[in-house]
Amino acid sequence: MFSVSKTAVYMRNSADIYQDNSIQLQKDQAYICATKNSLTIDEIYNDSDTSARKKSIENREALSRLLSDIKAGLIGSLIVYKRDRLARRTEEYMEIYEVFKQHQVTVYFSASNEFPMFFTPQAFTIEYLLASFAEHEDIQLKQRLADTNASKFSEGTLIPSRLPFGYKRHESDISKPDKFGKVKKTVTIKLNPPAVKVVEQIYNELLTNSFETMDQFRSHLVKLKLTRSKNGDPMETEHIKQLIRQPLYKGLLQRQYQFHERPSTRYSPELKIISEENWNLAQSALEQLIPKKRVPKGNKLSNKEFFLSNILKCDQCLHDSNEGHLLKPNLQKCSYVCKKHKISLDKQQIEQLVVDHCIKFFTELIKGKPYLKNIQKLHVKLRKFYSAGLNERFNKLTNNFSNLTKQFINAQDPSVKNSLLLQCNEARGALIRIKEKLNESNSRLEIESNLLLSMEANKDLLHTFNELDPEAKSRFIEDIVDTIVVDCGGKPAVILKIPNLLSDKYIGGIIDDLSSSGAITE
């Protein structure tokens, strides 16, 4: 039987971000590649608007069909723009690579800077390295996307698709092209008057009546036929809690983004339904209706519930030695202790003192406007170093990795290949480390900047501090407090991070650290 293997093209682009690798670009490059290699394109497999991060091989219709045709012996040659068009996950990419290898498919990459694909044992290692590096880059892509969305949200240019009860999305008649030339209608958030009346009445009922339990409050709302559902279904207890705790009712819009420890916030007074004073009173009234969780007798607190464990230090231990200076949780006595110097602090008292101190700190910050200007100047200054220095270092390492990979592919001597493979691994590791350093530094700056720029949101977190889990409490306090030193008399001194952050010593210290690590250059 005579059979002819076809030449196929596979294309994919993502719907969630703008990118240069458009379907049209991939198609144009595929025809150029086919002409250079004297090939005739028989069929195109197109996964348009398909994310390789979100969808597996099975859920990508064109790719699944392509692999099935290859296994059936129908495809002999494949043109694809780059490796990352096939897969973003290392395991999936190597699975596709094995299919190509088993069925002897010749793969042509139409992008000029992509390395050829071979099927030798040495090439397998290179393919695995390239796939894992692409996966790491994908993680950074997710983070950049989350950072961009968080920034747009804070600026007011990104509106959530789902809004709390009482609000609606409004598309204006004015359409503006974005920086990519795509025309979009301007979307804003508007109050929904009928729903606003329901929200106001629910808050009013909570504040003007006396209830002993959530069930009583819910039954009261049912009798008044107060509901957020169009078909009149009564709200469940959890729905009522969510409604009362919704910060947008006092004008504070929040949204949590991946890789961000805290929600991004935006204050919009025009969206306020409830005054901040009444909103805070409603939180207190709601807490009175929620039964406190009782700890059964015999159950002890866990170490995780002592959220000052990493910053509460013994003054005398610090002078005597650099080791063992943290006060240890005493689960039985519910206290922090230093046995060596006989210091014992009641857990509840010291934790409340620190929370009160933080509240006072934020109050003073709100009054001190110059703090905001200083932190913004610092943020901009260091961003310039990151973008210029770290990216320059990253590009140099990328070129080094590319050169080593080319040498490895072309080398014939086994000993030389082994040496180059080790160098490839080292170069890839250096790339990952410098990328992680950049992300870590940017994340730290973002946390420090947002801590000041969203003070109102942080005040709210302090107001509802007891609702946070121990781990969240620990993260929150450690972002504000550098350390708490306790003397032998049990008197604590709370040292905050932010004032130090504004000093020239702090700025110079960060720059020195980055310079010594090679992250920035003069």
N, C-alpha and C positions, 0 to 999 in steps of 0.2 A: 504493500500500500504506500502510495506517495503522499507525503504530508509536508506542508510548508509552515514553518514557525513564523509567527507574526511579530512585527515591531510595534510595541505599545508605548504610550506616554502616560505617566501618572502625574496628576497635579492636585495640589491642595492649598487652600488658604483658610485663615481663621476669620471668624465673624466678629470676634470681641475686641480686636484692636486694628488700627491702621498699620499697614506694613508695605514694604517695597515689593515683597514677593507676591504680587497680584496674579490672578489667573491669566490675564492677558500677557503679562511679562513672561510667565512660565511657558505659555503656548508659543510665543515668539521665539524664545530661546530654544525650545524643543525643535522647531523647524530648522533653525540655524544649525543645531547639533546634528540633526538627521542629514542635512545637506553635506556637512563636513565629512560624515562617516558613510556616505553613499547608502543611506537607509531610506526606506519608504514607510511612512507612518500609516499603520493599518487601523489602529483604534486608540481612542483617548479615554482614559479613566479619570473622571473629575470629581473630587470631593470638595465642592465649593462650600464656603462658609462652614467649615468643619474644623473643630479644635482637636489636635492630637493630644492635648493635655486632658481634655474633658471626656473624650470618646476613645474607647478601646478599638482594637482592630475589628472585632465583630460588629461594632456599632458604626463603622465607616463603610458605607455601602459599596463605593467604588473600589476601595482597597481590598475588601473581602472578595469581590468579584474578580479582581486582578489576580489575587493569590490562588483562587480556585482555577482560573484559566491556566496559570502557570503549572499547577499540579496536574492539570489535564494534558499538559504538553503542547498547549496552543501558542505560548509566548516564548520566543527565542531571544529577543532583545528588548530592553526597557530603557526609556529615556526619562530621567527625573531631574528636577532642578538642583536640589540639594538633599543630603541625607535626612535633614530634619523634616522634609516634606513627607517622608515615609513614617517616621515615628519620633516621639519626644521622650519616650521611656526606654531605658537601656535594654530591659528584658524583651520588650516588643520589637525593638530594632534588631536585636540578635536573632529573634525568632524569624523575622522576615529575611534576614541575611542567610539563614540556614536553608530556607525555601529556595532562594536564588541559587545557592551553592548546589543543593541536591539536584535541581532541574537544569543546571548549567545555563543559567540566564546571563547574558552579557549586559552589564549595566553601564549606561553612559550618563554622566552628570553634565547638564547643560550650563551650569554656572562655571565660570572660568577658574575660580579659586578653589574648587572642590577636588580632592584627591581621587584618583581612579580606584575602583573596587576590585580587589583580588580575592582569591579563595585558598591561599596557602596558609599553613599553620601560623606563620609570622603575621600574615595580613589579618588573621582572626583577632590577634591581640590588638593591632592598630585599630580595627573596626570597633572593638570593645572600648578602647580608650576614647575614640572620637564620639561614640554614642553616649558614654557616661559624661563626657564634657558637655555635650549638647543638652543632656538632661539637667546638668547643673545650671547651664545658662537659662534653661526653661524656668527653673525655680526663681532665678533673678528676674526673669521676665514677669513672672507672677507678682513679685514684690514691687517691681517698678509700676506695674499696672495698678496695684493696690495703693501705692503711694500717690500716683497721679489722681486716682478717683478720690482719695481722701483729701487731697489738696483742692480739687475742684469742688468737693462737697463743702469744705470750709469756706471757700470763696463764694459759694452760692451759685456756681454754674452747673452743678450736678444735682438733679432732683430725684429722690428715690421713686421707684416705680410704685411702691406700696406706701401709703400714708396712713397715719393714725385716724381713727374715727373722729370726724369733725372737720376734715380737710379734703380737698380735691385738687387734682392737677389741672392747670389751665394753660392751654396753648394759645399764644397770641397770634394775631394775623400777620405780624411782621416776621419774615423769615430772613435769617442771616447766614452767610456761608462761614464755615469754620476755617481753620488754617489749612485744612486739606482740600478746601473747595467744595465740601459737601454741605448742601443747604439744609438747615434744620430750623424748625419753628422754635421760638423762644418759649420755654416752659417755666411756669411759676406755680407756687402753692397758694391756693385761695381758701378762705374759710367757707364752709358749707353751712349756711344759716340754720336749717332745720336740725342738723346734727349738733351744732354749737349749743342750741337751746337745751338739748338732752344732756350734754356734758355739764353745762352750767347748773342744771337742776340736780344732777347726781351729786355734784360737789356740795351744792347747797343743802341737800338732804343729809349728807354725812356730817356737815358742820353745824347744822341747826337742830339735829335730833340726837337722842341718846340711844345707842345700841350696845348690847353686851357681846354679841357674837357676829361673825360674818354672815351666818345663816339668817339672823334677824334682819340685817341690813339688806341682804339679797331679797328676802321675802317682802320687805318694804318697797323695794324698787319694782318687784313684780306686780304688787298691788297698784302702784302708780303707772304701770305699763311703760316704764322707762326702759328702752332697749336700744341697742345699736344695730339691730338686724332689721332689714327691710321688710321681712315677713312677720316681724313682731315676736320672734323667739326670745324668751328671757335669757339673760346673761348668766353664765356659770360663774362660780366664785372666783376662779382664776382670771376670767375676763374682767371682772370688776376690779380686781387688784391691778391688772395691767392698765386699765383705764385711769385709775386714781394715780398711779405712779408715772404716767406718761409726761415727760418733761416738756414736750412741745406745747402743752396747755399753758405753760408759763412763758412760752416764747423761746425755749431752748431745744433746737433740733439736734439729734444725736444719731450716729450710725457707726457700727463696728466694722472695721476692715481687717482682712487677713494680714498677719504679721505685725499688727499694731496692738500694743497692750491695752490702750484705752480707746474709747470711742472718739471719733472726730466730732466736733461740735460747731454749731453756728447759732448765734443769738439773733432771733428775728422778732422784735417787739410787735411788729404788725400782725403776727400770728398768735399773739397771746390771747387766751380765752379766760384764764384764771389769774388773779394777781399772785405774785410770788409769795406774799404773806399768807393768803388763803391756801395756796398750794402746799406750803410747808405745814400749815395747820392740818390739812387733810392727810398728810403723811403720818403725822403723829396720831391722828384719830384712827387711821387705818391700822397702825401698829397695835393700838389698844384692842382691836377686834381680832387680831391674829394670835392664837394661843401660843405661848412660849413652849419650846420643846423641852420636855423634862428628861434629864439624864437619869436612867435607872440606877438604883443604889448598887455600888460595887463597880460601876463603870468609871474609868479614869479618863482625864483629859489626855489627848495625844500631844506629842512634841510639836506637831504642825500648828496647833492652836495657840502656841506662844509666838506671836508674829513679830516680836522684837528680838528673837534669838540671835539674829545675825548682826545686830548693831548695838546691843546692850553690853557694855564693857566695864570691867573693874579697873578703876584708876590705879590702884596699888599694883595690880598684875602688869599693867602697861609699863610701869616704872621698873618692876623687878625683871620682867622677861617679855619676849615677843610672842611667847606661846601661852596658851591656856588663859587668855585674858577675857574671853566671853563668859558672861554669867549663864549658868546652865539652868534649864527649866527643872523645877521640882514638882512632879506631877501630883504627889500626895498632898503637899502643902499649898499647891496652886501659887507658886512663887518662882522668882528668878533668884538664884543663889550663887555666891562664890564661897565655897567651903573653906578655902585657904584663909580668907580674910574675914570670914563670918559676916558676910553681907547677905541679907535676905530682903527682897522687895516683893510686896504683894502684887500679883499679876494684874488684877483688875485696876488697882490704883495707878501703877506705873503706866499701863497702857492708856488709861484715860488721860493721864497727865500729858502724854505725848500727843494724843489726838487733839486735846485742848490747845497745846502749843502750836500745832499745825494750823488750827483754825485762826489763831491769833496772827500767825505768820501771813496767811492769805489775806486777812483783813488789812494788815499793814501794806502788803504788796499792792492791793487795789488802790490804796491812797497814794502810793509812790509811783507815779507814772514814769519817771525816768528809767526805772528798772526795765520797762518794756523796750524802750529805745535802745538801751545798752545791749540787751540780749539779741535784738534784731540785727544790730551792727555786728555782733560776734558771729551770729548765724551766717550772715552774708560773707564775712571775712573768711571763715573756715570753709564754706562751700566752694570758694574760689580755689583753695588749695586742693580740695578733693577732686574737683572736676579737671584741674590742670595736671596735678601731680600724679594722682592715683591712676587716672586714665592713661597717662603717658607711660607709666610703669606697666600697666596691663597690656597696652599695645606692644611694647617691647617683648614682653613674655610670650604674647601670642605669636609674634613673628619667629621667636626662638623655637617655640613648639612646632610651628609649621616647617621650619628648616630641618629640625631633627627628624620629623616624620618623613620628609622627602628623602633624607639620607638613609633612613632605615629601609624604605621601600626599594631604593636603588642599590643598597649594599649587597655584596655577594658572600663575603667572608662571614661565617657563623659567629666568630668571636666579636667581630665588629658589630654585627647585628645585635648580639646580646648587650654589648656596651651601649649602643644607641637606644635600645629598648629601656634600659635603666635611666638613661638621660631623658627619654620621653616621659617616663613616669615622674621623674623629679620636676621636669618643666611643667607638667600638668598639675602636680601638687602645688607648685609655686603660683600658678594661675589661680587655682581655687583659693589659696590662702590670701592672695592680694584682693580677690573679689570679696571674700568674706570680711576682710579688714575694712574695705570701702563700705560695705553694707552695715557693718557694726558701727562704724563711725557716724554714718549718716543717720542710723537709727537712734544713736545716743543724742545727736544734735536735735533730731526731731522731737524726742521725748523732752529734752531740756527747753526747747522753744515752745512746744505745745503746753508745757506745764505752766508757763506764764501767760501765753496767749489765750488759754481756755480756763482762766482762773474761776470763772463762774461755774463751769462744769465740775471742776475739782472741789469747789465748795459744796456742791450738791452731793458729791461722793462722800465727803466728810460727814454731811448731814445724815446720810443713810449708811454710815460706815459699818454699823453693826450687822447690816444685811449681807455684807461681803463675806465670802468664805475666807478661812485663815490665810490661804496662799495669796489671794488677791489683796488682803490687808497688808501682808508682808511686802508685796511688790509696791503697793501704794505708798506706804510709809518710807520704804528704802529709797524711793525716788525723791523724797523730800529731805529726809534726815540722813546725814552722813554717819554720825555715830552718837551714842549716848554714853557718857562716862560717869560712873557712879563712884563716889568716895566712900571711905569706911563708915562715914556717918549716914550713909544711905541717900545722900543728896545727889540727884542727877543733874548733869549739864547736857542740854540738847544742842548738838552742833548741826546746823542746816547746810545743805549742799548749795543752794542757790546764791547766797551772798558771795561765796568763794568763786562761783562760776563767773561772776562779773569782773573779777580782778585780772590785772595784767599777768600775774603769776600763773593763773589758770590757763589763760589764752596761750601764753608762751610755752607752758608745759605740754599742752596738746600738740602744738606745732613741733616742739622738740621730739616728742614721741614719734610723730609721723615721719620726721626727717631721718631719725636714727633707724627706722624700720624700712627706709627706702620708699615710703608711700608718697612723699612729696620731694621735689627737687628744687633747688634754687633757680 
